[in-house]
Amino acid sequence: MEDILIGMNKLNRIKRDIGNLKGKPVRIKTKIYRGKAKVYEGIISGVYSSYFNIQLEQPYNRQVGFHFSDILTEDITLKEL
């Protein structure tokens, strides 16, 4: 039970921190497979209950969504620019 509470506290902290970055430019690095990664840059355009959206910059010029749990499990890393 205590482990679940610790995980929820971390998840709530991640949600709060990403909410504070809304409208700001960020860099996201995603793990794909075999140690390879893809890097995106964009602006956090929306923050919702379980995920957030990023408006990507050129050359992608589209919007993508990520779950807060992706950060918790380290499937993605996010850095403010």
C-alpha positions as CSV (number, residue, x, y, z in Angstrom):
1,M,0.0,0.0,0.0
2,E,2.8,2.4,0.8
3,D,4.5,1.8,-2.6
4,I,1.2,2.8,-4.3
5,L,1.1,6.0,-2.3
6,I,4.7,6.8,-3.2
7,G,3.9,6.3,-6.9
8,M,0.8,8.5,-6.8
9,N,2.8,11.3,-5.1
10,K,5.4,11.1,-7.9
11,L,2.7,11.1,-10.6
12,N,0.9,14.1,-9.0
13,R,4.3,16.0,-8.9
14,I,4.8,15.2,-12.6
15,K,1.3,16.5,-13.4
16,R,1.9,19.7,-11.5
17,D,5.4,20.3,-13.0
18,I,4.1,19.8,-16.6
19,G,1.1,22.0,-15.8
20,N,3.6,24.7,-14.9
21,L,5.3,24.3,-18.3
22,K,2.1,24.8,-20.3
23,G,2.8,27.3,-23.2
24,K,6.6,26.9,-22.8
25,P,9.0,25.3,-25.2
26,V,10.3,21.8,-24.3
27,R,12.4,19.0,-25.7
28,I,11.1,15.5,-25.4
29,K,13.3,12.4,-25.9
30,T,11.4,9.2,-26.5
31,K,12.8,5.6,-26.2
32,I,12.0,3.6,-29.3
33,Y,13.9,0.3,-29.2
34,R,17.4,-1.1,-29.0
35,G,18.7,2.0,-27.3
36,K,17.5,4.3,-30.1
37,A,15.7,7.5,-29.3
38,K,13.7,10.2,-31.1
39,V,13.9,13.8,-30.1
40,Y,11.1,16.4,-30.5
41,E,10.9,20.1,-29.7
42,G,7.6,21.9,-29.3
43,I,5.3,23.7,-26.9
44,I,3.1,22.1,-24.3
45,S,-0.3,23.0,-25.6
46,G,-2.7,21.1,-23.3
47,V,-2.6,19.4,-20.0
48,Y,-5.4,17.0,-19.0
49,S,-6.1,14.5,-16.3
50,S,-3.9,11.6,-17.6
51,Y,-2.0,13.0,-20.5
52,F,-0.6,16.2,-22.1
53,N,-0.2,17.5,-25.7
54,I,2.8,19.0,-27.4
55,Q,2.6,21.1,-30.5
56,L,5.7,20.1,-32.4
57,E,7.8,22.5,-34.3
58,Q,9.2,22.1,-37.9
59,P,9.5,19.8,-39.7
60,Y,6.7,17.9,-38.0
61,N,4.2,20.7,-37.5
62,R,1.6,18.5,-35.7
63,Q,0.4,17.7,-32.2
64,V,1.3,14.6,-30.2
65,G,0.1,13.4,-26.8
66,F,2.0,11.6,-24.0
67,H,0.8,10.1,-20.8
68,F,2.2,11.3,-17.4
69,S,3.1,7.7,-16.7
70,D,5.5,7.8,-19.7
71,I,7.7,10.1,-17.6
72,L,7.2,8.0,-14.5
73,T,8.4,4.9,-16.3
74,E,11.1,6.8,-18.1
75,D,9.8,6.0,-21.5
76,I,10.2,9.7,-22.3
77,T,12.3,12.5,-20.8
78,L,11.2,16.1,-20.9
79,K,13.4,19.2,-20.6
80,E,12.4,22.9,-20.6
81,L,14.3,24.9,-23.3
